[in-house]
């Protein structure tokens, strides 16, 4: 690969970081990554170098690094220089395009934002088959009384269903777990399937599974780690989308008035939307909106990092980020300067931080400022 070709790859990586790749550019970058094993390694190293340069120096001198690179090419030592200059080119494109790259270790300066009690909580409401509502939180412990053939135990931020007898003659009792904005909760179903519910989400499921299938309904954002049961597939219904699996890990976003986004981490998954069907492979993300089905390759592991207390965005508009923050911390967001919502950010931040700490992380870029009054957050340039 000559200098111009390497520069072009660096430019594509920069557009990948800022989330501005068009479909043809994405295919070219993915083709380069897949062409040989070393390319995938170089791709990862370029992103790591970018993070280190920005973390250590606060910026990257693109012209200096490009001159160094050309000198090393002339000295027939291009390989050692390529990854460093590519990171510099990526940083330069990001800077001139008005994007910001933040790593998890970026220091948070003394915040201009006031201390606030708006934090993420483990909390949910369990609705039993008879309509009884039980409030649960991270302090809930012990058995929740409920009729039927299951025992419901609250422990360690999780609601766990345990079968205590079996009779397929009884009709299934359907329960619902509802997680409000500002909350999240984990659920262990009676078949061993693990379910993580994000803010503003709900799942309706039978207390125990009988019959030929295991069916649940959901909305919001939910991650499923499905226990394998040959001959009894697991089916998730999310709006217009139906997902059929035997055993796999996947994430579904199905908030009202938003597209349904399904990301497969491992295993296999068959998606149905109207008359369309598609078999997903690991690393694939499918978006369904108004009957249209769109597919792309993604870092699938990043889509489920929220279950480990981390949120991750790549080249994402601030408006999208703030919509999620509004759910996670149960706040209202307004824009004094509407164009501020178009600024794009690459972020990886611990989600359990006080919201003031999260906003300070973004504010340090100098692109936007926030003010907090009660549970209202205002954004301005």
Secondary structure as a PSIPRED ss2 file (coil, helix, strand):
# PSIPRED VFORMAT (PSIPRED V4.0)

   1 X C   1.000  0.000  0.000
   2 X C   1.000  0.000  0.000
   3 X H   0.000  1.000  0.000
   4 X H   0.000  1.000  0.000
   5 X H   0.000  1.000  0.000
   6 X H   0.000  1.000  0.000
   7 X H   0.000  1.000  0.000
   8 X H   0.000  1.000  0.000
   9 X H   0.000  1.000  0.000
  10 X H   0.000  1.000  0.000
  11 X H   0.000  1.000  0.000
  12 X H   0.000  1.000  0.000
  13 X H   0.000  1.000  0.000
  14 X H   0.000  1.000  0.000
  15 X H   0.000  1.000  0.000
  16 X H   0.000  1.000  0.000
  17 X H   0.000  1.000  0.000
  18 X H   0.000  1.000  0.000
  19 X C   1.000  0.000  0.000
  20 X C   1.000  0.000  0.000
  21 X C   1.000  0.000  0.000
  22 X C   1.000  0.000  0.000
  23 X H   0.000  1.000  0.000
  24 X H   0.000  1.000  0.000
  25 X H   0.000  1.000  0.000
  26 X H   0.000  1.000  0.000
  27 X H   0.000  1.000  0.000
  28 X H   0.000  1.000  0.000
  29 X H   0.000  1.000  0.000
  30 X H   0.000  1.000  0.000
  31 X H   0.000  1.000  0.000
  32 X H   0.000  1.000  0.000
  33 X H   0.000  1.000  0.000
  34 X H   0.000  1.000  0.000
  35 X H   0.000  1.000  0.000
  36 X C   1.000  0.000  0.000
  37 X H   0.000  1.000  0.000
  38 X H   0.000  1.000  0.000
  39 X H   0.000  1.000  0.000
  40 X H   0.000  1.000  0.000
  41 X H   0.000  1.000  0.000
  42 X H   0.000  1.000  0.000
  43 X H   0.000  1.000  0.000
  44 X H   0.000  1.000  0.000
  45 X H   0.000  1.000  0.000
  46 X H   0.000  1.000  0.000
  47 X H   0.000  1.000  0.000
  48 X H   0.000  1.000  0.000
  49 X H   0.000  1.000  0.000
  50 X H   0.000  1.000  0.000
  51 X H   0.000  1.000  0.000
  52 X H   0.000  1.000  0.000
  53 X H   0.000  1.000  0.000
  54 X H   0.000  1.000  0.000
  55 X H   0.000  1.000  0.000
  56 X H   0.000  1.000  0.000
  57 X H   0.000  1.000  0.000
  58 X C   1.000  0.000  0.000
  59 X C   1.000  0.000  0.000
  60 X C   1.000  0.000  0.000
  61 X C   1.000  0.000  0.000
  62 X H   0.000  1.000  0.000
  63 X H   0.000  1.000  0.000
  64 X H   0.000  1.000  0.000
  65 X H   0.000  1.000  0.000
  66 X H   0.000  1.000  0.000
  67 X H   0.000  1.000  0.000
  68 X H   0.000  1.000  0.000
  69 X H   0.000  1.000  0.000
  70 X H   0.000  1.000  0.000
  71 X H   0.000  1.000  0.000
  72 X H   0.000  1.000  0.000
  73 X H   0.000  1.000  0.000
  74 X H   0.000  1.000  0.000
  75 X C   1.000  0.000  0.000
  76 X C   1.000  0.000  0.000
  77 X C   1.000  0.000  0.000
  78 X H   0.000  1.000  0.000
  79 X H   0.000  1.000  0.000
  80 X H   0.000  1.000  0.000
  81 X H   0.000  1.000  0.000
  82 X H   0.000  1.000  0.000
  83 X H   0.000  1.000  0.000
  84 X H   0.000  1.000  0.000
  85 X H   0.000  1.000  0.000
  86 X H   0.000  1.000  0.000
  87 X H   0.000  1.000  0.000
  88 X H   0.000  1.000  0.000
  89 X H   0.000  1.000  0.000
  90 X H   0.000  1.000  0.000
  91 X H   0.000  1.000  0.000
  92 X H   0.000  1.000  0.000
  93 X H   0.000  1.000  0.000
  94 X H   0.000  1.000  0.000
  95 X H   0.000  1.000  0.000
  96 X H   0.000  1.000  0.000
  97 X H   0.000  1.000  0.000
  98 X C   1.000  0.000  0.000
  99 X C   1.000  0.000  0.000
 100 X E   0.000  0.000  1.000
 101 X E   0.000  0.000  1.000
 102 X C   1.000  0.000  0.000
 103 X C   1.000  0.000  0.000
 104 X C   1.000  0.000  0.000
 105 X C   1.000  0.000  0.000
 106 X C   1.000  0.000  0.000
 107 X C   1.000  0.000  0.000
 108 X C   1.000  0.000  0.000
 109 X C   1.000  0.000  0.000
 110 X C   1.000  0.000  0.000
 111 X C   1.000  0.000  0.000
 112 X C   1.000  0.000  0.000
 113 X C   1.000  0.000  0.000
 114 X C   1.000  0.000  0.000
 115 X C   1.000  0.000  0.000
 116 X C   1.000  0.000  0.000
 117 X C   1.000  0.000  0.000
 118 X C   1.000  0.000  0.000
 119 X C   1.000  0.000  0.000
 120 X C   1.000  0.000  0.000
 121 X E   0.000  0.000  1.000
 122 X E   0.000  0.000  1.000
 123 X E   0.000  0.000  1.000
 124 X E   0.000  0.000  1.000
 125 X E   0.000  0.000  1.000
 126 X E   0.000  0.000  1.000
 127 X E   0.000  0.000  1.000
 128 X C   1.000  0.000  0.000
 129 X C   1.000  0.000  0.000
 130 X C   1.000  0.000  0.000
 131 X C   1.000  0.000  0.000
 132 X C   1.000  0.000  0.000
 133 X E   0.000  0.000  1.000
 134 X E   0.000  0.000  1.000
 135 X E   0.000  0.000  1.000
 136 X E   0.000  0.000  1.000
 137 X E   0.000  0.000  1.000
 138 X C   1.000  0.000  0.000
 139 X C   1.000  0.000  0.000
 140 X C   1.000  0.000  0.000
 141 X C   1.000  0.000  0.000
 142 X E   0.000  0.000  1.000
 143 X E   0.000  0.000  1.000
 144 X E   0.000  0.000  1.000
 145 X C   1.000  0.000  0.000
 146 X C   1.000  0.000  0.000
 147 X C   1.000  0.000  0.000
 148 X C   1.000  0.000  0.000
 149 X C   1.000  0.000  0.000
 150 X E   0.000  0.000  1.000
 151 X E   0.000  0.000  1.000
 152 X E   0.000  0.000  1.000
 153 X E   0.000  0.000  1.000
 154 X E   0.000  0.000  1.000
 155 X E   0.000  0.000  1.000
 156 X C   1.000  0.000  0.000
 157 X C   1.000  0.000  0.000
 158 X E   0.000  0.000  1.000
 159 X E   0.000  0.000  1.000
 160 X E   0.000  0.000  1.000
 161 X E   0.000  0.000  1.000
 162 X E   0.000  0.000  1.000
 163 X E   0.000  0.000  1.000
 164 X C   1.000  0.000  0.000
 165 X C   1.000  0.000  0.000
 166 X C   1.000  0.000  0.000
 167 X C   1.000  0.000  0.000
 168 X C   1.000  0.000  0.000
 169 X C   1.000  0.000  0.000
 170 X C   1.000  0.000  0.000
 171 X C   1.000  0.000  0.000
 172 X C   1.000  0.000  0.000
 173 X C   1.000  0.000  0.000
 174 X E   0.000  0.000  1.000
 175 X E   0.000  0.000  1.000
 176 X E   0.000  0.000  1.000
 177 X E   0.000  0.000  1.000
 178 X E   0.000  0.000  1.000
 179 X E   0.000  0.000  1.000
 180 X C   1.000  0.000  0.000
 181 X C   1.000  0.000  0.000
 182 X C   1.000  0.000  0.000
 183 X E   0.000  0.000  1.000
 184 X E   0.000  0.000  1.000
 185 X E   0.000  0.000  1.000
 186 X E   0.000  0.000  1.000
 187 X E   0.000  0.000  1.000
 188 X E   0.000  0.000  1.000
 189 X C   1.000  0.000  0.000
 190 X C   1.000  0.000  0.000
 191 X C   1.000  0.000  0.000
 192 X C   1.000  0.000  0.000
 193 X C   1.000  0.000  0.000
 194 X E   0.000  0.000  1.000
 195 X E   0.000  0.000  1.000
 196 X E   0.000  0.000  1.000
 197 X E   0.000  0.000  1.000
 198 X C   1.000  0.000  0.000
 199 X C   1.000  0.000  0.000
 200 X C   1.000  0.000  0.000
 201 X E   0.000  0.000  1.000
 202 X E   0.000  0.000  1.000
 203 X E   0.000  0.000  1.000
 204 X E   0.000  0.000  1.000
 205 X E   0.000  0.000  1.000
 206 X E   0.000  0.000  1.000
 207 X C   1.000  0.000  0.000
 208 X C   1.000  0.000  0.000
 209 X C   1.000  0.000  0.000
 210 X C   1.000  0.000  0.000
 211 X C   1.000  0.000  0.000
 212 X C   1.000  0.000  0.000
 213 X C   1.000  0.000  0.000
 214 X E   0.000  0.000  1.000
 215 X E   0.000  0.000  1.000
 216 X E   0.000  0.000  1.000
 217 X E   0.000  0.000  1.000
 218 X E   0.000  0.000  1.000
 219 X E   0.000  0.000  1.000
 220 X E   0.000  0.000  1.000
 221 X E   0.000  0.000  1.000
 222 X E   0.000  0.000  1.000
 223 X E   0.000  0.000  1.000
 224 X E   0.000  0.000  1.000
 225 X E   0.000  0.000  1.000
 226 X C   1.000  0.000  0.000
 227 X C   1.000  0.000  0.000
 228 X C   1.000  0.000  0.000
 229 X C   1.000  0.000  0.000
 230 X C   1.000  0.000  0.000
 231 X C   1.000  0.000  0.000
 232 X C   1.000  0.000  0.000
 233 X C   1.000  0.000  0.000
 234 X E   0.000  0.000  1.000
 235 X E   0.000  0.000  1.000
 236 X E   0.000  0.000  1.000
 237 X E   0.000  0.000  1.000
 238 X E   0.000  0.000  1.000
 239 X C   1.000  0.000  0.000
 240 X C   1.000  0.000  0.000
 241 X E   0.000  0.000  1.000
 242 X E   0.000  0.000  1.000
 243 X E   0.000  0.000  1.000
 244 X E   0.000  0.000  1.000
 245 X E   0.000  0.000  1.000
 246 X C   1.000  0.000  0.000
 247 X C   1.000  0.000  0.000
 248 X C   1.000  0.000  0.000
 249 X E   0.000  0.000  1.000
 250 X E   0.000  0.000  1.000
 251 X E   0.000  0.000  1.000
 252 X E   0.000  0.000  1.000
 253 X E   0.000  0.000  1.000
 254 X E   0.000  0.000  1.000
 255 X C   1.000  0.000  0.000
 256 X C   1.000  0.000  0.000
 257 X C   1.000  0.000  0.000
 258 X C   1.000  0.000  0.000
 259 X C   1.000  0.000  0.000
 260 X E   0.000  0.000  1.000
 261 X E   0.000  0.000  1.000
 262 X E   0.000  0.000  1.000
 263 X E   0.000  0.000  1.000
 264 X E   0.000  0.000  1.000
 265 X E   0.000  0.000  1.000
 266 X E   0.000  0.000  1.000
 267 X C   1.000  0.000  0.000
 268 X C   1.000  0.000  0.000
 269 X E   0.000  0.000  1.000
 270 X E   0.000  0.000  1.000
 271 X E   0.000  0.000  1.000
 272 X E   0.000  0.000  1.000
 273 X E   0.000  0.000  1.000
 274 X C   1.000  0.000  0.000
 275 X C   1.000  0.000  0.000
 276 X E   0.000  0.000  1.000
 277 X E   0.000  0.000  1.000
 278 X E   0.000  0.000  1.000
 279 X E   0.000  0.000  1.000
 280 X E   0.000  0.000  1.000
 281 X C   1.000  0.000  0.000
 282 X C   1.000  0.000  0.000
 283 X C   1.000  0.000  0.000
 284 X E   0.000  0.000  1.000
 285 X E   0.000  0.000  1.000
 286 X E   0.000  0.000  1.000
 287 X E   0.000  0.000  1.000
 288 X E   0.000  0.000  1.000
 289 X E   0.000  0.000  1.000
 290 X C   1.000  0.000  0.000
 291 X C   1.000  0.000  0.000
 292 X E   0.000  0.000  1.000
 293 X E   0.000  0.000  1.000
 294 X E   0.000  0.000  1.000
 295 X E   0.000  0.000  1.000
 296 X E   0.000  0.000  1.000
 297 X E   0.000  0.000  1.000
 298 X C   1.000  0.000  0.000
 299 X C   1.000  0.000  0.000
 300 X H   0.000  1.000  0.000
 301 X H   0.000  1.000  0.000
 302 X H   0.000  1.000  0.000
 303 X H   0.000  1.000  0.000
 304 X C   1.000  0.000  0.000
 305 X H   0.000  1.000  0.000
 306 X H   0.000  1.000  0.000
 307 X H   0.000  1.000  0.000
 308 X H   0.000  1.000  0.000
 309 X C   1.000  0.000  0.000
 310 X E   0.000  0.000  1.000
 311 X E   0.000  0.000  1.000
 312 X E   0.000  0.000  1.000
 313 X E   0.000  0.000  1.000
 314 X E   0.000  0.000  1.000
 315 X E   0.000  0.000  1.000
 316 X E   0.000  0.000  1.000
 317 X E   0.000  0.000  1.000
 318 X H   0.000  1.000  0.000
 319 X H   0.000  1.000  0.000
 320 X H   0.000  1.000  0.000
 321 X H   0.000  1.000  0.000
 322 X H   0.000  1.000  0.000
 323 X H   0.000  1.000  0.000
 324 X H   0.000  1.000  0.000
 325 X H   0.000  1.000  0.000
 326 X H   0.000  1.000  0.000
 327 X H   0.000  1.000  0.000
 328 X H   0.000  1.000  0.000
 329 X H   0.000  1.000  0.000
 330 X C   1.000  0.000  0.000
 331 X C   1.000  0.000  0.000
 332 X E   0.000  0.000  1.000
 333 X E   0.000  0.000  1.000
 334 X E   0.000  0.000  1.000
 335 X E   0.000  0.000  1.000
 336 X C   1.000  0.000  0.000
 337 X C   1.000  0.000  0.000
 338 X H   0.000  1.000  0.000
 339 X H   0.000  1.000  0.000
 340 X H   0.000  1.000  0.000
 341 X H   0.000  1.000  0.000
 342 X H   0.000  1.000  0.000
 343 X C   1.000  0.000  0.000
 344 X E   0.000  0.000  1.000
 345 X E   0.000  0.000  1.000
 346 X E   0.000  0.000  1.000
 347 X E   0.000  0.000  1.000
 348 X E   0.000  0.000  1.000
 349 X E   0.000  0.000  1.000
 350 X E   0.000  0.000  1.000
 351 X C   1.000  0.000  0.000
 352 X C   1.000  0.000  0.000
 353 X C   1.000  0.000  0.000
 354 X C   1.000  0.000  0.000
 355 X H   0.000  1.000  0.000
 356 X H   0.000  1.000  0.000
 357 X H   0.000  1.000  0.000
 358 X H   0.000  1.000  0.000
 359 X H   0.000  1.000  0.000
 360 X H   0.000  1.000  0.000
 361 X H   0.000  1.000  0.000
 362 X H   0.000  1.000  0.000
 363 X H   0.000  1.000  0.000
 364 X C   1.000  0.000  0.000
 365 X C   1.000  0.000  0.000
 366 X C   1.000  0.000  0.000
 367 X C   1.000  0.000  0.000
 368 X C   1.000  0.000  0.000
 369 X E   0.000  0.000  1.000
 370 X E   0.000  0.000  1.000
 371 X E   0.000  0.000  1.000
 372 X E   0.000  0.000  1.000
 373 X E   0.000  0.000  1.000
 374 X C   1.000  0.000  0.000
 375 X C   1.000  0.000  0.000
 376 X E   0.000  0.000  1.000
 377 X E   0.000  0.000  1.000
 378 X E   0.000  0.000  1.000
 379 X E   0.000  0.000  1.000
 380 X E   0.000  0.000  1.000
 381 X C   1.000  0.000  0.000
